[in-house]
Amino acid sequence: MPTPRTPEQLKQHLRDRNITLVQYAKTCGVEYHDAVRLVNGMLKGRYGKSADSAKKLGLKVAA
């Protein structure tokens, strides 16, 4: 499991390694649209599917 990150840290991590969000989402087993919504702040990742996706992506869940 990846180290917990903020959405901005995750974006920078992917940029530094030339990895697209599509590739990272597939690697983590998350739907691409859920990953985009989590990284851009449209989903908070507090409950249900979005919380599972946030954990798989290594994002810190917003309080």
C-alpha positions in Angstrom: 0.0 0.0 0.0 1.3 3.4 -0.9 2.3 6.0 1.7 -0.6 8.3 2.6 -0.5 11.5 0.6 -2.5 14.6 0.0 -4.0 15.0 -3.5 -1.3 17.5 -4.4 1.5 15.2 -3.2 0.0 12.4 -5.3 -0.1 14.6 -8.4 3.6 15.6 -7.9 4.5 11.9 -7.2 3.0 10.9 -10.5 4.5 13.8 -12.4 8.0 13.0 -11.1 7.7 9.4 -12.3 5.9 10.1 -15.6 3.0 8.0 -14.6 -0.5 8.9 -15.8 -3.5 8.8 -13.4 -5.0 6.2 -15.7 -2.0 3.9 -15.2 -1.9 4.5 -11.4 -5.7 3.9 -11.0 -5.4 0.6 -12.9 -2.4 -0.4 -10.8 -4.4 0.3 -7.6 -7.6 -1.3 -8.8 -9.6 1.9 -8.8 -11.9 3.2 -11.5 -10.3 6.1 -13.4 -13.3 8.5 -12.8 -13.3 7.9 -9.1 -9.5 8.6 -9.0 -10.0 11.9 -10.9 -12.8 13.0 -8.6 -10.8 12.2 -5.5 -7.6 13.9 -6.7 -9.6 17.0 -7.8 -11.5 17.2 -4.5 -15.0 16.4 -6.0 -15.2 13.3 -3.7 -14.0 13.4 -0.1 -13.4 9.7 0.3 -15.2 9.5 3.6 -17.7 6.7 3.1 -18.3 3.6 0.9 -16.7 3.2 -2.5 -15.0 6.5 -2.4 -13.3 5.7 0.9 -12.1 2.4 -0.4 -10.8 4.1 -3.5 -9.0 6.8 -1.5 -7.3 4.1 0.7 -6.2 2.2 -2.5 -4.8 5.4 -4.0 -3.0 6.2 -0.8 -4.8 9.5 -0.2 -5.4 10.9 3.2 -9.1 10.8 3.9 -10.4 14.3 4.5 -11.8 14.8 8.0 
